[in-house]
């Protein structure tokens, strides 16, 4: 079994956000699950994909306005 991991700086780069944003999300428990090895933080690619799917929002339909 192979688990693909990306580092915290890599994930921040992909999201175009700061590492501090990721740290804040972890403390609020609103980001994807993570793995801590020593002092370093890693994310499983599949966990990120699953988390992203939970963030998906459906666009509400526009009301038809007839004149």
Secondary structure, 3 states (H helix, E strand, C coil): CCCCEEEHHHHHHHHCCCHHHHHHHHHHCCCCCCEEECCEEEEEHHHHHHHHHHHCCCCCCCCCCCC
